[in-house]
Amino acid sequence: MKLPVYLDHHSTTPLDPRVLEAMQPFLKENFANAASAQHVLGKEVEKCVAHARESVAALIGARRDEIIFTSGTTESNNQVFWSAREIYAKKGKHIISQQTEHRSVLEPLKALEKEGFRVTYLPVNVKGEINLKDLEQAVTNETILISLMHANNEIGTVHPIEAIGKIAKSKQVLFHVDAAQTSGKLRIDVEQMGIDLLSFSAHKMYGPKGVGALYIRRKNPHVRVAPLILGGGHENGLRSGTLNVPGIIGFGKTCELAALETDQDFKHTQVLRNHLQHRLTHELDLVFVHGAAKERLPHNLSVSFSCTESDALMMAVQDKLAVSSGSACVSGTTHVSHVLKALNLEGDLAQTTIRFGIGKFNKLEEIDFAADQIIEAVKNLRAMSPIYQDMKAKGIG
Ligand SMILES: *Cc1c(COP(=O)(O)O)cnc(C)c1O
């Protein structure tokens, strides 16, 4: 077993060897610029990029001409909000989103607020779910965009995208989805789900870093976006700059693999996640699992070990496990993530949260090893915790 065991797949994923293999010729002999239509080398690369675009589009039920390549979800999200400012502000200046979005949504929204936009951040319940009635009631004549993530990157809660798409359509408001955590993990169909704009990244789905896409609906309605980056007019003038050909080829390949293997990867990671959850909740007391019980990413386990500060726990296992916590200790004070804050958790649950993100290459023995390590470390830390000893003495837990 290679140490540390990598269980942080929400943050990024390793490259699938088959993707690396597909990319290699484009880092060597097939180096031509995809925009160099005057010679055969350029034309050949252009053809391969077109094929990759087809594969990326097919994964989400879109057409090739509805995809532009970007550097990733952060850029795609930014382009959507930039477009709201450049194109849609004339129709209204109200946007609806929610509290547990990624910072690549929240920060551009903050910038828009400074420019006179009004943003409604829908609240979430303790499981990270929004209330669809709140959403419907938030829509006004001024609303131009609903932007919601498909699944949350910390607690794994999956939002009811199809139902939200229906609301957006009935109110004639554009619907943007950040699908960084779900592309290649859950089935996505932009038609069935009523999505107008969708952002995703290759590196969250076993592809290369620094490449992603923005899906832009071309029909019913015809959705317009404005370029964030001006220059040579690449990507129909919507995203200038020489294409990242090796990245795009890798992205295409990873989407082809996902189209075939999503269901099997879903089952594999879900079995491992359930096993880890079962062991942690049965072999330790005072353990709380976050996120929705059912509508949840198959590979996510966000869990609190009460009376065990996540910083201390992370430290105890750092040579053996690569996991993430929901809080960071910055110069002596604990900063809880905005996602855990939005859940209004009781007691010390936010400060004691660990996030496990299981990947398709993880094996059962790695999960058992992780469970062993965590259980031992939690027991050791609790043995030194006066609060825990006091709770036990009072019979709590
Ligand atoms: C990772 C992630 C992003 C950012 O993706 P980049 O590839 O770093 O731009 C945005 N949203 C969510 C939900 C994510 O998980």
The ligand as a Tripos MOL2 file, in Angstrom:
@<TRIPOS>MOLECULE
LIG
   15    15     1     0     0
SMALL
NO_CHARGES

@<TRIPOS>ATOM
      1 C1        -13.1020   22.2220   -7.3900 C.3       1 LIG1
      2 C2        -14.3380   23.0280   -7.4870 C.ar      1 LIG1
      3 C3        -14.3570   24.2440   -8.1880 C.ar      1 LIG1
      4 C4        -13.1300   24.8520   -8.8000 C.3       1 LIG1
      5 O1        -12.6020   24.0730   -9.8260 O.3       1 LIG1
      6 P1        -11.2030   24.4830  -10.4890 P.3       1 LIG1
      7 O2        -10.8870   23.3500  -11.3940 O.co2     1 LIG1
      8 O3        -10.2290   24.6190   -9.3590 O.co2     1 LIG1
      9 O4        -11.3950   25.7710  -11.1760 O.co2     1 LIG1
     10 C5        -15.5660   24.9030   -8.2640 C.ar      1 LIG1
     11 N1        -16.6740   24.4170   -7.7130 N.ar      1 LIG1
     12 C6        -16.6940   23.2590   -7.0130 C.ar      1 LIG1
     13 C7        -17.9730   22.7600   -6.4300 C.3       1 LIG1
     14 C8        -15.5150   22.5300   -6.8800 C.ar      1 LIG1
     15 O5        -15.5370   21.3860   -6.2090 O.3       1 LIG1
@<TRIPOS>BOND
     1     1     2 1
     2     2     3 ar
     3     2    14 ar
     4     3     4 1
     5     3    10 ar
     6     4     5 1
     7     5     6 1
     8     6     7 2
     9     6     8 1
    10     6     9 1
    11    10    11 ar
    12    11    12 ar
    13    12    13 1
    14    12    14 ar
    15    14    15 1
@<TRIPOS>SUBSTRUCTURE
     1 LIG1         1 GROUP 0 **** ****
